[in-house]
Amino acid sequence: MSVRFHLPGLSSHFRLNIVFAEMLKSFPEYFREGVEIASVYGTFPPAIWNGGRTQQNICNKNFIKSVLTTLNKRGIPARFTFTNPMLEKKHLSDKFCNMILSMADNGLNEVIVVSPILEDYIRKHFPRYKITSSTCKRITDADRLYKELEKDYHIVVIDYDLNHNFEVLEKISDKSKCELLVNACCNPRCKHRSHHYQTMGLEQIAYANHVRKYPDTPFDADRFFREHPESSAEFECNCVNRTIFEAKKLKNHITPEEIWKKYVPMGFSQFKIEGRTAGVFNLLETYLYYMARPEHRDELRLKMLEMCEINEILEVME
């Protein structure tokens, strides 16, 4: 039995994920039955194609190469969150994003997509990539979901408003092609979610353009939203700051017991943990909650903290 988890933070939580991979290899008895790392997903800032979360920073070519090599030599795919819904044709020629895809074009690594124009571009110019359909598409209608699953995608990430809609989930013919986001922090049935993805997409584009022109000047997000009021949703969202303990209270939350006792017996095997911009300690607790055997959580936590070293953990948090 394989229970495959897609972990967040390709660049932002690189050290934590490598330490976790080493723990899984060295102490398999500490983990729940069948746990595997299916991929580590995320981006290398300031990738303009990135979506789902605005991510700032600047990764150089040597760091990108190091991350890809370190993951791939362990057989772990890097999965790029190229899910910006606000892309235009002019963005397809972005040198940084094309460099990333060229560096990782070995048949193992993967891409998550939303934009049809970017998907077509990747399929044409980088045909070796496995392509995932993102939950950011907000497909909550059953018939639309079934049609999406018929398309040429490696995986389809199901909208988490459907996490407990077993009438819809049971009718999926190929459940191994589906991925369930287990620890969503967003409010169930949030009417602002699509607008929020669009807002973050525009902010990512603005950030990437800014650092290209002014690499030594900090990006002023507040100024961006003042100058682009059409980008701001008429709401204040703090959902992204929820801890795993707060996320457990949401109706779309999937517990580890449900994974092993309900979803896996149904035929699902792919599970996504979100947290690209989460604090490292919150993410560590999330990993332990889902993948460690309860009786080994404390010991595994200590081993991971010792292996990471506190200075490296703090660096990951920055």
N, C-alpha and C positions, 0 to 999 in steps of 0.2 A: 504494500500500500504506500502510495506517495501522496504526501500532503505538502503542496508546493507553495511557498510564500515568496511574494515579490516585495522586496524591502526598499525603503525610501532613502534618498540622499546619496546620489552618485558621487557628488563632490562634497556636499555639506556634511555628510555623515560617513565619509570614506573610512576613517580609522575604526569607528565603532562597528561598521559592517564587516571589516576584515577581521577584527577581533572576534566578532560573533561567528564568522565562518570557521575560524580556527577552533573555537570552543565546540562547535558542532562536530568538527572532525575529530577532535581529541577526546571529547567526553560525550559520545552519542547516548550513553545511558542516562544523561541528565535531561534529555529532551523527550517530548511526546512522540508516540509512534509515527514513523514515516516522514518526519519533518525534513524538508529539503529547501534550499535557497534556489528559487526559480530564476530570479534576476535581481539586480539592484538598479532601480530606476531613478531618473532625475536628469540633470543638465549640467553643463559646464558654463557658468556665466561668463560673459554677458550674452548668451545665445538668444538672438531675437526671435527664434522659432519657439522658444520655451513658453509653456502655458500651464494653467491650473494653479500655480503659485508664482508670484513675482519673485525672482531670485536675483540678488545683486552680488557683485564681486567680480573679479577678473581672474580667470584661470589661464595660465600660460601653457604652451604646447608641451613642455616637459612634464608638467603636472598631469595633463590629460593623458599623455602616453603612459605615465606611471600607473594611473588608476586603471586604465584599460588593460595593461599588461598584468597587473596584480590580480584583477578579477578574472580575466580570461584564462590565466594559467591554472586557476582553480576550477575552471569549467563553468564559471558564473557569467551569464550574459550581462552586458550593460544595456539598459533599455532607456532610450532617450525620450523625455517628455516633450516632444515637439508638437504640443497641443494648443498653440496659440490660435484662437478662432478669428483673430483680426488681421491675419496676414493678407498681403496683396501680392500680385505677381512680381512686383519689383523686389520683394523681400527674398525671392527664391535664389537670387544670385549672391546672397550674403556669404562672404568669404569665410567667416569664422564657423558658421554652421556647416558649410560644405567641407571645410577642413576636418571637423569632428567626424562627419560621416565617412570621409575618405580614410581617416586614421583607423576607424573601427570597422571597416568594411572587410570582415573576414568570414562571414557566414554564420557566426555565433551570435552577434549582437543584434539588438532589436530597436524598433521605433514605435512610439505611441502617437497616433494622429487624430486630428479633428478636421482640419482644413482640407477640403477636396483638392485644392490646387497644389498644396504641399504633398499630399498623398500621391497624386499623379506624378509629381516631379520626382519623388523618391523611388517610386516603382520604375520609372523610366531610367533614371541615372544611377540608382543604387539597388538593383534588383535582388541582391543577395540578402537584404534585410527582411527579417520576419516583422510583419506589421500588425500592431494591435489597435483595435478600435476603442477609443477612450470613453470613459464614463462622463466626460465633459460634454458629450453630445446630448445628454439628458434625454435618452430614449426610455420613456416610461410606459409607452403603449405596447401591449403584448405583440400585436401584429408587426409593428415596426421592429421590435427586438428580434422576432423570428426571422424577418427578412434580412436584418443586419447579420445574423448568424449564418445565413446562407452565402454571404459574400466571402471574398477571398481574403479573410483575416486569419492570422495565426491564433489570436485570442480576441474575444470581445469582453470588455469590462462592463458588467451590468450596472445600471444605475442603482444606487443603494436604496432608493425608495422602493425597489422591488425585492429587497433582501429577504423579507418574510412573506412575500406573496407566493406561496407554494403552489397555488393553482396555476400561475404563470410559469414558475420554475420547473414544475413537474413535466410540463409539456415540451420542454427543450429536448430535442433529440440527441444532440451531442453536447453533453454537459462538460466534457473535458475541454471544450473550446471556450468555456466561460470562466470569467474571473470575478470573484466577489470581494468588494471592499468591506472589510470587517469592522473597522474602527472609525467610521466616518465621524467627523466633528461637526459637520453642517447640520442645521436643523432639518428634521424630516419634512419633506414636501415644501422646502423653502422656495418661495416665489421669486426670490432675488438671485438664485444660484446662477442662471445663465448670464444675467447681467453682470454678476460679479466676475465670472470667467472672462467676459468681454473687457471689463474694466482692467483686470489684471493683465490681459493681453496687450492692451494699449499702453499700460504702464511699462511692461517689459520692452515694448518697442521703443518707447521714449528713453528708457534707461540705456538700452543698447546703443541707440543713436547718440546719447549724451556722452557715454564713456569713449565712444569712437572719436568724437570731436574734442572733448575736454577730459582727457584721462586723469588729470591731476586735480579736478574740481569735483567735490561731492555732488551727487544727484539730489536735487531738492524735490521730493515727491509731493510735498504740500504745494509747492509752486506749480508743479505739473497739473494738479487737480484744480487749482485756482484758474489756470489758463485754459483748462479743458473741462469746464463744468459738465459738459455732456457725457463725460466719462464716469462721473461719480453717481453711483446709485443713491437713491434717496433713503438710505438706511445706514446704520452703523453696525458693522459686523465684528464681533469678537469671538466668533465660533472657532476660528483657527487657533486660538489660544487655549482651547479646552485640553485638559489633561486626560489621560486614559481613564481615570476614575470618574471624571465628568462625562466622558463619552459613553461609558457603560450604561448611563441612565437614559440614553436616547433609544427611541423605538427601532431605529435602523441598525442598532448595534448587534453584532453576531459574537456570541461568546465562544471560547474554545471548546466547551462541552457541546455546543450546537454543531461546531465544525465536525467533530469526530463522531458524534452520535446521530446527527441529522443530515448534514450536507454531504459528507464523504460517502455514507451509505447510499445516498441518492445518485452519486456519480460525479459530484463536483470535486475537483482536486486543486484548483488554482485560487489562491487567496491573496489579496493585496492589503498591506499595512500602510496607511498613509502617515506622513510625518516628515516631509522634506524640510520644512521650516520649524519643526518642533525642537524643543530643548533636548539635549542629548540624554539627560537623566529620565525625562518623560518617555523618550523613545526606548531607552533601555528597559524601563518597567513594562512597556508595551510588548517588547520582544519576549520578556520573561513570562508575562501573562499568557501570551498565545502559544509559545513554542516550548517552554521549559515545563518539565513535570513539577507540579506544585511543591512536592517534597524536596526538590532540589533548587528551587528559585534562589533562596538566600545564599547557598554555597556558590551557585553559578554567578550571581551578582558580584560576590566578593572576588571570584577568580577573574571576572571581566574587568572590574575596576583595577585590580592589581596589574593585569596585563596591559591595560590602556595607559596607565600612569596618569596621575591627576593633571599634570601640565598639558598633556595631549588632549585630554577630555575637554579642558577649558578652552583649548585652541579650536576644537571642533565646534564649541558653542558660539564662538565669535562670528 
